[in-house]
Amino acid sequence: MPLTETIKRPTLHEELVDRLRNLVVEDALKPGEKVPEKELCESFGVSRTPLREALKVLASEGFVVLQANRGARVAVVTRQELENTFPVIARLEQLAGELACEHIDAAGMTWIEERHVAMVKAFKAGDRPSYFQANQDIHQALIHAANNDILEAHHKLLAARVRRARFMVNLSDDRWAQAIEEHGRMMEALRLRDGEGLGQVMKLHMLNKYAAHIKAIEDQANEDLEN
């Protein structure tokens, strides 16, 4: 058997996990909704076995809940989960900012500068999907630049659990404008290799995302009561 065939299965597995995760993050699969396994298998052109293996990964990340003999449902992100998770992510990002200023190289700096320009361009054009992607690229690059595998692994796990919430928060015009200003301050600190300054802004940036999302939850609850 050719050696190249040995990577097909994990590649399929990873692709399925990514696609399913994106369906949840982008709200194509709604919170509390049953995952339509048959439809997804037909759409992706795969059997139930690899799909269910991918769902197990998403369950470990908190995106879906597996139910015995009843398939899987999309997890509902609770306020308690956000209250527990965002402060931890904020601290991890603070540490990442401090370490990134020590370890980032010229290539990493150039990459982040390019993504920042793309993000600002998307903001001015009102292109939220492109903005969100550039935003995520920048945060991931800074986490990676910290050069700490333990930090990166823990951040990846926690960030996945609230990624949908972070995406929804960026739909607020007020929060969007505030976020772009915070990213400008992050870039200034990074260019100066001001680790303490970058860490503080990154922590504040994440806590402001949390506050905006909690406000959105409360506003929606009040609107539901009025209706």
DRENDO-1510 file (C-alpha; in Angstrom, 1 decimal, always signed):
<recs>
REC; n; res; u; v; w
REC; 1; MET; +0.0; +0.0; +0.0 .
REC; 2; PRO; +1.4; +3.4; -0.9 .
REC; 3; LEU; +2.5; +5.5; +2.0 .
REC; 4; THR; +0.4; +8.5; +0.8 .
REC; 5; GLU; -2.8; +6.6; +1.5 .
REC; 6; THR; -2.1; +6.5; +5.2 .
REC; 7; ILE; -3.0; +10.2; +5.6 .
REC; 8; LYS; -6.4; +10.1; +3.9 .
REC; 9; ARG; -8.3; +9.0; +6.9 .
REC; 10; PRO; -7.0; +11.6; +9.4 .
REC; 11; THR; -7.3; +14.3; +6.7 .
REC; 12; LEU; -11.0; +13.4; +6.2 .
REC; 13; HIS; -11.5; +13.4; +10.0 .
REC; 14; GLU; -10.0; +16.8; +10.5 .
REC; 15; GLU; -11.9; +18.3; +7.6 .
REC; 16; LEU; -15.2; +16.9; +8.9 .
REC; 17; VAL; -14.5; +18.3; +12.4 .
REC; 18; ASP; -13.7; +21.7; +10.9 .
REC; 19; ARG; -16.8; +21.8; +8.7 .
REC; 20; LEU; -19.1; +20.7; +11.5 .
REC; 21; ARG; -17.6; +23.2; +13.9 .
REC; 22; ASN; -18.1; +26.0; +11.4 .
REC; 23; LEU; -21.8; +25.1; +11.0 .
REC; 24; VAL; -22.2; +25.6; +14.7 .
REC; 25; VAL; -20.1; +28.7; +15.0 .
REC; 26; GLU; -21.8; +30.4; +12.0 .
REC; 27; ASP; -25.3; +29.4; +13.4 .
REC; 28; ALA; -26.2; +27.2; +10.5 .
REC; 29; LEU; -26.9; +24.6; +13.2 .
REC; 30; LYS; -28.8; +26.3; +16.0 .
REC; 31; PRO; -28.3; +25.9; +19.7 .
REC; 32; GLY; -30.4; +23.0; +21.0 .
REC; 33; GLU; -31.0; +21.7; +17.5 .
REC; 34; LYS; -30.6; +18.0; +16.7 .
REC; 35; VAL; -27.6; +17.4; +14.4 .
REC; 36; PRO; -29.1; +16.0; +11.1 .
REC; 37; GLU; -26.7; +13.2; +10.6 .
REC; 38; LYS; -28.3; +11.7; +7.5 .
REC; 39; GLU; -28.5; +15.0; +5.7 .
REC; 40; LEU; -24.9; +15.9; +6.6 .
REC; 41; CYS; -23.6; +12.5; +5.5 .
REC; 42; GLU; -25.3; +13.0; +2.1 .
REC; 43; SER; -24.0; +16.6; +1.9 .
REC; 44; PHE; -20.4; +15.7; +2.8 .
REC; 45; GLY; -20.4; +12.4; +0.9 .
REC; 46; VAL; -19.4; +10.3; +3.9 .
REC; 47; SER; -20.7; +7.4; +6.0 .
REC; 48; ARG; -22.1; +7.7; +9.5 .
REC; 49; THR; -18.9; +6.3; +11.1 .
REC; 50; PRO; -16.5; +9.2; +10.3 .
REC; 51; LEU; -19.3; +11.7; +11.0 .
REC; 52; ARG; -19.9; +10.3; +14.4 .
REC; 53; GLU; -16.2; +10.3; +15.2 .
REC; 54; ALA; -16.1; +14.0; +14.3 .
REC; 55; LEU; -19.1; +14.6; +16.5 .
REC; 56; LYS; -17.2; +13.0; +19.4 .
REC; 57; VAL; -14.5; +15.6; +19.0 .
REC; 58; LEU; -17.0; +18.4; +18.9 .
REC; 59; ALA; -18.6; +17.0; +22.1 .
REC; 60; SER; -15.2; +17.1; +23.8 .
REC; 61; GLU; -14.9; +20.8; +22.7 .
REC; 62; GLY; -18.3; +21.6; +24.0 .
REC; 63; PHE; -20.0; +22.3; +20.7 .
REC; 64; VAL; -22.4; +19.4; +20.8 .
REC; 65; VAL; -24.0; +17.1; +23.4 .
REC; 66; LEU; -24.1; +13.4; +22.6 .
REC; 67; GLN; -27.3; +11.6; +23.7 .
REC; 68; ALA; -27.4; +7.8; +24.1 .
REC; 69; ASN; -29.2; +6.3; +21.1 .
REC; 70; ARG; -30.5; +9.7; +20.1 .
REC; 71; GLY; -27.6; +11.2; +18.2 .
REC; 72; ALA; -26.3; +14.7; +19.0 .
REC; 73; ARG; -27.6; +18.1; +19.7 .
REC; 74; VAL; -25.9; +21.5; +19.4 .
REC; 75; ALA; -24.9; +22.7; +22.8 .
REC; 76; VAL; -26.4; +25.8; +24.2 .
REC; 77; VAL; -23.8; +28.3; +25.5 .
REC; 78; THR; -25.0; +29.3; +28.9 .
REC; 79; ARG; -24.3; +32.5; +30.7 .
REC; 80; GLN; -22.5; +30.6; +33.5 .
REC; 81; GLU; -20.2; +29.0; +30.9 .
REC; 82; LEU; -19.3; +32.4; +29.5 .
REC; 83; GLU; -18.8; +33.8; +33.0 .
REC; 84; ASN; -16.4; +30.9; +33.8 .
REC; 85; THR; -14.5; +30.9; +30.5 .
REC; 86; PHE; -14.0; +34.5; +29.3 .
REC; 87; PRO; -11.9; +35.6; +32.4 .
REC; 88; VAL; -9.6; +32.6; +31.9 .
REC; 89; ILE; -9.1; +33.3; +28.2 .
REC; 90; ALA; -8.5; +36.9; +29.0 .
REC; 91; ARG; -5.6; +36.0; +31.3 .
REC; 92; LEU; -4.2; +33.6; +28.8 .
REC; 93; GLU; -4.3; +36.3; +26.2 .
REC; 94; GLN; -2.6; +38.7; +28.6 .
REC; 95; LEU; +0.2; +36.3; +29.1 .
REC; 96; ALA; +0.4; +35.6; +25.4 .
REC; 97; GLY; +0.8; +39.3; +24.7 .
REC; 98; GLU; +3.6; +39.6; +27.2 .
REC; 99; LEU; +5.5; +36.6; +25.8 .
REC; 100; ALA; +4.8; +37.5; +22.1 .
REC; 101; CYS; +6.7; +40.7; +22.5 .
REC; 102; GLU; +9.7; +38.7; +23.6 .
REC; 103; HIS; +9.6; +36.0; +21.0 .
REC; 104; ILE; +8.0; +37.3; +17.8 .
REC; 105; ASP; +10.3; +37.4; +14.7 .
REC; 106; ALA; +10.2; +39.6; +11.7 .
REC; 107; ALA; +8.1; +37.2; +9.6 .
REC; 108; GLY; +5.5; +36.9; +12.4 .
REC; 109; MET; +5.4; +40.7; +12.7 .
REC; 110; THR; +4.9; +41.2; +9.0 .
REC; 111; TRP; +2.1; +38.6; +8.9 .
REC; 112; ILE; +0.2; +40.3; +11.8 .
REC; 113; GLU; +0.7; +43.8; +10.2 .
REC; 114; GLU; -0.8; +42.5; +6.9 .
REC; 115; ARG; -3.8; +40.9; +8.7 .
REC; 116; HIS; -4.3; +44.1; +10.7 .
REC; 117; VAL; -4.4; +46.1; +7.5 .
REC; 118; ALA; -6.9; +43.6; +6.1 .
REC; 119; MET; -9.0; +43.8; +9.2 .
REC; 120; VAL; -9.2; +47.6; +9.1 .
REC; 121; LYS; -10.1; +47.5; +5.4 .
REC; 122; ALA; -12.9; +45.0; +6.2 .
REC; 123; PHE; -14.2; +47.2; +9.0 .
REC; 124; LYS; -14.4; +50.3; +6.8 .
REC; 125; ALA; -16.2; +48.2; +4.1 .
REC; 126; GLY; -18.6; +46.8; +6.6 .
REC; 127; ASP; -17.5; +43.3; +5.7 .
REC; 128; ARG; -18.0; +41.4; +8.9 .
REC; 129; PRO; -17.0; +37.9; +7.8 .
REC; 130; SER; -13.7; +39.1; +6.5 .
REC; 131; TYR; -13.2; +41.2; +9.6 .
REC; 132; PHE; -13.9; +38.2; +11.8 .
REC; 133; GLN; -11.4; +36.0; +9.9 .
REC; 134; ALA; -8.6; +38.6; +10.1 .
REC; 135; ASN; -9.4; +39.2; +13.7 .
REC; 136; GLN; -9.1; +35.5; +14.5 .
REC; 137; ASP; -5.9; +35.3; +12.4 .
REC; 138; ILE; -4.3; +38.0; +14.5 .
REC; 139; HIS; -5.2; +36.5; +17.8 .
REC; 140; GLN; -4.0; +33.1; +16.8 .
REC; 141; ALA; -0.7; +34.5; +15.5 .
REC; 142; LEU; -0.1; +36.3; +18.8 .
REC; 143; ILE; -0.9; +33.2; +20.8 .
REC; 144; HIS; +1.5; +31.2; +18.5 .
REC; 145; ALA; +4.2; +34.0; +18.8 .
REC; 146; ALA; +4.2; +33.5; +22.6 .
REC; 147; ASN; +6.2; +30.3; +21.9 .
REC; 148; ASN; +4.5; +28.4; +24.7 .
REC; 149; ASP; +2.9; +25.1; +23.7 .
REC; 150; ILE; +1.0; +24.7; +26.9 .
REC; 151; LEU; -0.5; +28.1; +26.7 .
REC; 152; GLU; -1.5; +27.6; +23.1 .
REC; 153; ALA; -3.2; +24.2; +23.7 .
REC; 154; HIS; -5.3; +25.5; +26.6 .
REC; 155; HIS; -6.2; +28.7; +24.7 .
REC; 156; LYS; -7.3; +26.7; +21.7 .
REC; 157; LEU; -9.6; +24.5; +23.8 .
REC; 158; LEU; -11.3; +27.4; +25.6 .
REC; 159; ALA; -11.5; +29.7; +22.6 .
REC; 160; ALA; -13.3; +27.0; +20.7 .
REC; 161; ARG; -16.0; +26.8; +23.4 .
REC; 162; VAL; -16.9; +30.5; +23.1 .
REC; 163; ARG; -16.1; +31.1; +19.4 .
REC; 164; ARG; -19.7; +31.3; +18.4 .
REC; 165; ALA; -20.3; +33.9; +21.2 .
REC; 166; ARG; -17.4; +36.0; +20.1 .
REC; 167; PHE; -18.7; +36.0; +16.5 .
REC; 168; MET; -22.2; +37.1; +17.6 .
REC; 169; VAL; -20.7; +40.0; +19.7 .
REC; 170; ASN; -19.0; +41.4; +16.7 .
REC; 171; LEU; -22.4; +41.9; +15.1 .
REC; 172; SER; -22.9; +44.9; +17.4 .
REC; 173; ASP; -21.9; +48.2; +15.7 .
REC; 174; ASP; -20.8; +49.8; +19.0 .
REC; 175; ARG; -18.7; +46.8; +20.0 .
REC; 176; TRP; -17.3; +46.5; +16.5 .
REC; 177; ALA; -16.0; +50.1; +16.6 .
REC; 178; GLN; -14.6; +49.6; +20.1 .
REC; 179; ALA; -12.9; +46.4; +19.0 .
REC; 180; ILE; -11.1; +48.0; +16.1 .
REC; 181; GLU; -9.8; +50.8; +18.4 .
REC; 182; GLU; -8.5; +48.2; +20.8 .
REC; 183; HIS; -6.7; +46.3; +18.0 .
REC; 184; GLY; -5.1; +49.6; +17.0 .
REC; 185; ARG; -3.7; +49.9; +20.6 .
REC; 186; MET; -2.6; +46.3; +20.4 .
REC; 187; MET; -0.6; +47.0; +17.3 .
REC; 188; GLU; +1.1; +50.0; +18.8 .
REC; 189; ALA; +2.2; +48.0; +21.8 .
REC; 190; LEU; +3.4; +45.2; +19.7 .
REC; 191; ARG; +5.5; +47.5; +17.4 .
REC; 192; LEU; +7.1; +48.9; +20.6 .
REC; 193; ARG; +7.7; +45.4; +22.0 .
REC; 194; ASP; +5.8; +46.6; +25.0 .
REC; 195; GLY; +4.8; +43.3; +26.5 .
REC; 196; GLU; +3.1; +44.6; +29.6 .
REC; 197; GLY; +1.1; +47.1; +27.5 .
REC; 198; LEU; +0.1; +44.5; +24.9 .
REC; 199; GLY; -0.9; +42.1; +27.6 .
REC; 200; GLN; -3.1; +44.6; +29.3 .
REC; 201; VAL; -4.9; +45.6; +26.1 .
REC; 202; MET; -5.4; +42.0; +25.1 .
REC; 203; LYS; -7.0; +41.2; +28.5 .
REC; 204; LEU; -9.2; +44.2; +28.3 .
REC; 205; HIS; -10.2; +43.4; +24.7 .
REC; 206; MET; -11.4; +40.0; +25.8 .
REC; 207; LEU; -13.2; +41.2; +28.8 .
REC; 208; ASN; -15.0; +43.8; +26.7 .
REC; 209; LYS; -16.1; +41.1; +24.4 .
REC; 210; TYR; -17.5; +39.2; +27.3 .
REC; 211; ALA; -19.3; +42.3; +28.7 .
REC; 212; ALA; -20.8; +43.0; +25.2 .
REC; 213; HIS; -22.1; +39.5; +24.9 .
REC; 214; ILE; -23.7; +39.5; +28.4 .
REC; 215; LYS; -25.4; +42.7; +27.5 .
REC; 216; ALA; -26.7; +41.2; +24.2 .
REC; 217; ILE; -28.1; +38.3; +26.2 .
REC; 218; GLU; -29.8; +40.6; +28.7 .
REC; 219; ASP; -31.2; +42.8; +25.9 .
REC; 220; GLN; -32.6; +39.8; +24.1 .
REC; 221; ALA; -34.2; +38.5; +27.3 .
REC; 222; ASN; -35.8; +41.9; +27.9 .
REC; 223; GLU; -37.1; +42.0; +24.4 .
REC; 224; ASP; -38.6; +38.6; +24.7 .
REC; 225; LEU; -40.4; +39.7; +27.9 .
REC; 226; GLU; -41.8; +42.7; +26.2 .
REC; 227; ASN; -43.1; +40.7; +23.3 .
</recs>
